[in-house]
Amino acid sequence: AQAAVRGDLYKEQPFVLGVPARVLSEEFPEEEKVLIQGIIDVYFVEDDEIVLLDYKTDAVNSGEELVQRYKTQLDYYRKALENIKGMKVKVCLLYAFRLDETIEVR
């Protein structure tokens, strides 16, 4: 709530990130790039660093299942935000509606 008052709360932020194609497959030439686009659910600035939060509605039995499914996605979100904002992402979080739980993704 404090981030919203300060104007440091951002919702549904679109981004485009260029990554080496080799990250996706060894078959791609080394010099090729691929554009990844997405929408970040929520992030806010806290102590000059970013807290990234992504909402998930998957039917899962544990937070670890979500982490396994979405860690790569959050890594791309982290890279995009750090490039765009010029700030470090200090923590990535998933909020699992089915579990009513917030999970930190390392």
PyMOL commands that place a pseudoatom at each C-alpha (Angstrom):
pseudoatom trace, name=CA, resn=ALA, resi=1, chain=A, elem=C, hetatm=0, pos=[0.000, 0.000, 0.000]
pseudoatom trace, name=CA, resn=GLN, resi=2, chain=A, elem=C, hetatm=0, pos=[2.890, 2.379, 0.721]
pseudoatom trace, name=CA, resn=ALA, resi=3, chain=A, elem=C, hetatm=0, pos=[4.263, 1.879, -2.792]
pseudoatom trace, name=CA, resn=ALA, resi=4, chain=A, elem=C, hetatm=0, pos=[0.915, 2.957, -4.265]
pseudoatom trace, name=CA, resn=VAL, resi=5, chain=A, elem=C, hetatm=0, pos=[0.897, 6.119, -2.163]
pseudoatom trace, name=CA, resn=ARG, resi=6, chain=A, elem=C, hetatm=0, pos=[4.458, 6.953, -3.269]
pseudoatom trace, name=CA, resn=GLY, resi=7, chain=A, elem=C, hetatm=0, pos=[3.636, 6.252, -6.914]
pseudoatom trace, name=CA, resn=ASP, resi=8, chain=A, elem=C, hetatm=0, pos=[6.050, 3.299, -7.010]
pseudoatom trace, name=CA, resn=LEU, resi=9, chain=A, elem=C, hetatm=0, pos=[3.438, 0.596, -7.756]
pseudoatom trace, name=CA, resn=TYR, resi=10, chain=A, elem=C, hetatm=0, pos=[3.150, -0.605, -11.358]
pseudoatom trace, name=CA, resn=LYS, resi=11, chain=A, elem=C, hetatm=0, pos=[0.502, -3.003, -12.710]
pseudoatom trace, name=CA, resn=GLU, resi=12, chain=A, elem=C, hetatm=0, pos=[0.208, -4.870, -16.010]
pseudoatom trace, name=CA, resn=GLN, resi=13, chain=A, elem=C, hetatm=0, pos=[3.416, -3.471, -17.462]
pseudoatom trace, name=CA, resn=PRO, resi=14, chain=A, elem=C, hetatm=0, pos=[4.221, -4.704, -20.994]
pseudoatom trace, name=CA, resn=PHE, resi=15, chain=A, elem=C, hetatm=0, pos=[7.827, -5.355, -21.999]
pseudoatom trace, name=CA, resn=VAL, resi=16, chain=A, elem=C, hetatm=0, pos=[9.947, -6.643, -24.872]
pseudoatom trace, name=CA, resn=LEU, resi=17, chain=A, elem=C, hetatm=0, pos=[13.294, -8.314, -24.179]
pseudoatom trace, name=CA, resn=GLY, resi=18, chain=A, elem=C, hetatm=0, pos=[15.920, -9.387, -26.715]
pseudoatom trace, name=CA, resn=VAL, resi=19, chain=A, elem=C, hetatm=0, pos=[17.735, -12.604, -25.821]
pseudoatom trace, name=CA, resn=PRO, resi=20, chain=A, elem=C, hetatm=0, pos=[20.291, -14.692, -27.693]
pseudoatom trace, name=CA, resn=ALA, resi=21, chain=A, elem=C, hetatm=0, pos=[18.453, -17.374, -29.710]
pseudoatom trace, name=CA, resn=ARG, resi=22, chain=A, elem=C, hetatm=0, pos=[20.959, -19.940, -28.421]
pseudoatom trace, name=CA, resn=VAL, resi=23, chain=A, elem=C, hetatm=0, pos=[19.273, -19.698, -25.023]
pseudoatom trace, name=CA, resn=LEU, resi=24, chain=A, elem=C, hetatm=0, pos=[16.227, -21.339, -26.607]
pseudoatom trace, name=CA, resn=SER, resi=25, chain=A, elem=C, hetatm=0, pos=[18.031, -23.918, -28.746]
pseudoatom trace, name=CA, resn=GLU, resi=26, chain=A, elem=C, hetatm=0, pos=[21.604, -24.855, -29.642]
pseudoatom trace, name=CA, resn=GLU, resi=27, chain=A, elem=C, hetatm=0, pos=[20.423, -25.137, -33.259]
pseudoatom trace, name=CA, resn=PHE, resi=28, chain=A, elem=C, hetatm=0, pos=[20.103, -21.361, -33.668]
pseudoatom trace, name=CA, resn=PRO, resi=29, chain=A, elem=C, hetatm=0, pos=[23.108, -19.345, -34.902]
pseudoatom trace, name=CA, resn=GLU, resi=30, chain=A, elem=C, hetatm=0, pos=[25.073, -17.659, -32.142]
pseudoatom trace, name=CA, resn=GLU, resi=31, chain=A, elem=C, hetatm=0, pos=[24.512, -14.133, -33.510]
pseudoatom trace, name=CA, resn=GLU, resi=32, chain=A, elem=C, hetatm=0, pos=[20.704, -14.455, -33.757]
pseudoatom trace, name=CA, resn=LYS, resi=33, chain=A, elem=C, hetatm=0, pos=[18.410, -12.748, -31.248]
pseudoatom trace, name=CA, resn=VAL, resi=34, chain=A, elem=C, hetatm=0, pos=[14.829, -13.520, -30.308]
pseudoatom trace, name=CA, resn=LEU, resi=35, chain=A, elem=C, hetatm=0, pos=[12.339, -11.007, -28.920]
pseudoatom trace, name=CA, resn=ILE, resi=36, chain=A, elem=C, hetatm=0, pos=[10.343, -12.099, -25.912]
pseudoatom trace, name=CA, resn=GLN, resi=37, chain=A, elem=C, hetatm=0, pos=[7.319, -10.039, -24.971]
pseudoatom trace, name=CA, resn=GLY, resi=38, chain=A, elem=C, hetatm=0, pos=[5.082, -10.247, -21.965]
pseudoatom trace, name=CA, resn=ILE, resi=39, chain=A, elem=C, hetatm=0, pos=[3.113, -8.387, -19.349]
pseudoatom trace, name=CA, resn=ILE, resi=40, chain=A, elem=C, hetatm=0, pos=[4.350, -8.160, -15.785]
pseudoatom trace, name=CA, resn=ASP, resi=41, chain=A, elem=C, hetatm=0, pos=[1.416, -8.401, -13.361]
pseudoatom trace, name=CA, resn=VAL, resi=42, chain=A, elem=C, hetatm=0, pos=[2.807, -6.180, -10.601]
pseudoatom trace, name=CA, resn=TYR, resi=43, chain=A, elem=C, hetatm=0, pos=[6.065, -4.697, -9.420]
pseudoatom trace, name=CA, resn=PHE, resi=44, chain=A, elem=C, hetatm=0, pos=[6.938, -2.011, -6.943]
pseudoatom trace, name=CA, resn=VAL, resi=45, chain=A, elem=C, hetatm=0, pos=[10.002, -0.154, -5.773]
pseudoatom trace, name=CA, resn=GLU, resi=46, chain=A, elem=C, hetatm=0, pos=[11.150, -0.691, -2.202]
pseudoatom trace, name=CA, resn=ASP, resi=47, chain=A, elem=C, hetatm=0, pos=[14.407, 0.766, -0.856]
pseudoatom trace, name=CA, resn=ASP, resi=48, chain=A, elem=C, hetatm=0, pos=[15.641, 1.544, -4.400]
pseudoatom trace, name=CA, resn=GLU, resi=49, chain=A, elem=C, hetatm=0, pos=[15.146, -2.064, -5.520]
pseudoatom trace, name=CA, resn=ILE, resi=50, chain=A, elem=C, hetatm=0, pos=[12.300, -3.836, -7.290]
pseudoatom trace, name=CA, resn=VAL, resi=51, chain=A, elem=C, hetatm=0, pos=[9.905, -6.418, -5.900]
pseudoatom trace, name=CA, resn=LEU, resi=52, chain=A, elem=C, hetatm=0, pos=[8.319, -8.424, -8.721]
pseudoatom trace, name=CA, resn=LEU, resi=53, chain=A, elem=C, hetatm=0, pos=[4.999, -10.227, -8.178]
pseudoatom trace, name=CA, resn=ASP, resi=54, chain=A, elem=C, hetatm=0, pos=[3.230, -12.561, -10.597]
pseudoatom trace, name=CA, resn=TYR, resi=55, chain=A, elem=C, hetatm=0, pos=[-0.240, -14.013, -10.001]
pseudoatom trace, name=CA, resn=LYS, resi=56, chain=A, elem=C, hetatm=0, pos=[-0.983, -17.653, -10.811]
pseudoatom trace, name=CA, resn=THR, resi=57, chain=A, elem=C, hetatm=0, pos=[-4.313, -19.504, -10.832]
pseudoatom trace, name=CA, resn=ASP, resi=58, chain=A, elem=C, hetatm=0, pos=[-2.915, -22.972, -11.661]
pseudoatom trace, name=CA, resn=ALA, resi=59, chain=A, elem=C, hetatm=0, pos=[-4.427, -25.974, -9.874]
pseudoatom trace, name=CA, resn=VAL, resi=60, chain=A, elem=C, hetatm=0, pos=[-1.347, -27.082, -7.949]
pseudoatom trace, name=CA, resn=ASN, resi=61, chain=A, elem=C, hetatm=0, pos=[-0.689, -28.853, -4.667]
pseudoatom trace, name=CA, resn=SER, resi=62, chain=A, elem=C, hetatm=0, pos=[2.451, -26.963, -3.726]
pseudoatom trace, name=CA, resn=GLY, resi=63, chain=A, elem=C, hetatm=0, pos=[4.310, -23.762, -4.326]
pseudoatom trace, name=CA, resn=GLU, resi=64, chain=A, elem=C, hetatm=0, pos=[7.266, -25.773, -5.615]
pseudoatom trace, name=CA, resn=GLU, resi=65, chain=A, elem=C, hetatm=0, pos=[5.164, -26.895, -8.595]
pseudoatom trace, name=CA, resn=LEU, resi=66, chain=A, elem=C, hetatm=0, pos=[4.619, -23.254, -9.536]
pseudoatom trace, name=CA, resn=VAL, resi=67, chain=A, elem=C, hetatm=0, pos=[8.287, -22.425, -9.106]
pseudoatom trace, name=CA, resn=GLN, resi=68, chain=A, elem=C, hetatm=0, pos=[9.242, -25.268, -11.457]
pseudoatom trace, name=CA, resn=ARG, resi=69, chain=A, elem=C, hetatm=0, pos=[6.710, -24.098, -14.063]
pseudoatom trace, name=CA, resn=TYR, resi=70, chain=A, elem=C, hetatm=0, pos=[7.440, -20.377, -13.939]
pseudoatom trace, name=CA, resn=LYS, resi=71, chain=A, elem=C, hetatm=0, pos=[11.042, -19.811, -12.820]
pseudoatom trace, name=CA, resn=THR, resi=72, chain=A, elem=C, hetatm=0, pos=[12.251, -19.230, -16.391]
pseudoatom trace, name=CA, resn=GLN, resi=73, chain=A, elem=C, hetatm=0, pos=[9.399, -16.783, -17.039]
pseudoatom trace, name=CA, resn=LEU, resi=74, chain=A, elem=C, hetatm=0, pos=[10.264, -14.797, -13.915]
pseudoatom trace, name=CA, resn=ASP, resi=75, chain=A, elem=C, hetatm=0, pos=[13.948, -14.802, -14.864]
pseudoatom trace, name=CA, resn=TYR, resi=76, chain=A, elem=C, hetatm=0, pos=[12.986, -13.083, -18.136]
pseudoatom trace, name=CA, resn=TYR, resi=77, chain=A, elem=C, hetatm=0, pos=[10.751, -10.633, -16.251]
pseudoatom trace, name=CA, resn=ARG, resi=78, chain=A, elem=C, hetatm=0, pos=[13.662, -9.881, -13.903]
pseudoatom trace, name=CA, resn=LYS, resi=79, chain=A, elem=C, hetatm=0, pos=[16.066, -9.213, -16.801]
pseudoatom trace, name=CA, resn=ALA, resi=80, chain=A, elem=C, hetatm=0, pos=[13.521, -7.011, -18.572]
pseudoatom trace, name=CA, resn=LEU, resi=81, chain=A, elem=C, hetatm=0, pos=[12.810, -4.912, -15.481]
pseudoatom trace, name=CA, resn=GLU, resi=82, chain=A, elem=C, hetatm=0, pos=[16.476, -4.500, -14.618]
pseudoatom trace, name=CA, resn=ASN, resi=83, chain=A, elem=C, hetatm=0, pos=[17.184, -3.334, -18.187]
pseudoatom trace, name=CA, resn=ILE, resi=84, chain=A, elem=C, hetatm=0, pos=[14.184, -0.998, -18.372]
pseudoatom trace, name=CA, resn=LYS, resi=85, chain=A, elem=C, hetatm=0, pos=[14.358, 0.512, -14.887]
pseudoatom trace, name=CA, resn=GLY, resi=86, chain=A, elem=C, hetatm=0, pos=[18.131, 0.373, -14.342]
pseudoatom trace, name=CA, resn=MET, resi=87, chain=A, elem=C, hetatm=0, pos=[17.498, -1.057, -10.886]
pseudoatom trace, name=CA, resn=LYS, resi=88, chain=A, elem=C, hetatm=0, pos=[18.093, -4.428, -9.263]
pseudoatom trace, name=CA, resn=VAL, resi=89, chain=A, elem=C, hetatm=0, pos=[15.186, -6.830, -8.701]
pseudoatom trace, name=CA, resn=LYS, resi=90, chain=A, elem=C, hetatm=0, pos=[15.700, -7.890, -5.106]
pseudoatom trace, name=CA, resn=VAL, resi=91, chain=A, elem=C, hetatm=0, pos=[12.979, -10.537, -5.007]
pseudoatom trace, name=CA, resn=CYS, resi=92, chain=A, elem=C, hetatm=0, pos=[10.580, -12.370, -7.343]
pseudoatom trace, name=CA, resn=LEU, resi=93, chain=A, elem=C, hetatm=0, pos=[7.327, -13.632, -5.877]
pseudoatom trace, name=CA, resn=LEU, resi=94, chain=A, elem=C, hetatm=0, pos=[4.510, -15.829, -7.133]
pseudoatom trace, name=CA, resn=TYR, resi=95, chain=A, elem=C, hetatm=0, pos=[1.083, -15.521, -5.579]
pseudoatom trace, name=CA, resn=ALA, resi=96, chain=A, elem=C, hetatm=0, pos=[-0.836, -18.810, -5.882]
pseudoatom trace, name=CA, resn=PHE, resi=97, chain=A, elem=C, hetatm=0, pos=[-4.571, -18.150, -5.681]
pseudoatom trace, name=CA, resn=ARG, resi=98, chain=A, elem=C, hetatm=0, pos=[-5.373, -21.865, -5.258]
pseudoatom trace, name=CA, resn=LEU, resi=99, chain=A, elem=C, hetatm=0, pos=[-2.986, -22.162, -2.316]
pseudoatom trace, name=CA, resn=ASP, resi=100, chain=A, elem=C, hetatm=0, pos=[-3.575, -18.631, -0.965]
pseudoatom trace, name=CA, resn=GLU, resi=101, chain=A, elem=C, hetatm=0, pos=[0.196, -18.451, -0.638]
pseudoatom trace, name=CA, resn=THR, resi=102, chain=A, elem=C, hetatm=0, pos=[3.066, -16.208, -1.725]
pseudoatom trace, name=CA, resn=ILE, resi=103, chain=A, elem=C, hetatm=0, pos=[6.168, -18.074, -2.847]
pseudoatom trace, name=CA, resn=GLU, resi=104, chain=A, elem=C, hetatm=0, pos=[9.643, -16.582, -3.281]
pseudoatom trace, name=CA, resn=VAL, resi=105, chain=A, elem=C, hetatm=0, pos=[11.395, -17.663, -6.472]
pseudoatom trace, name=CA, resn=ARG, resi=106, chain=A, elem=C, hetatm=0, pos=[15.200, -17.824, -6.283]
for i in range(1, 106): cmd.bond("trace and resi %d" % i, "trace and resi %d" % (i + 1))
show_as sticks, trace
zoom trace
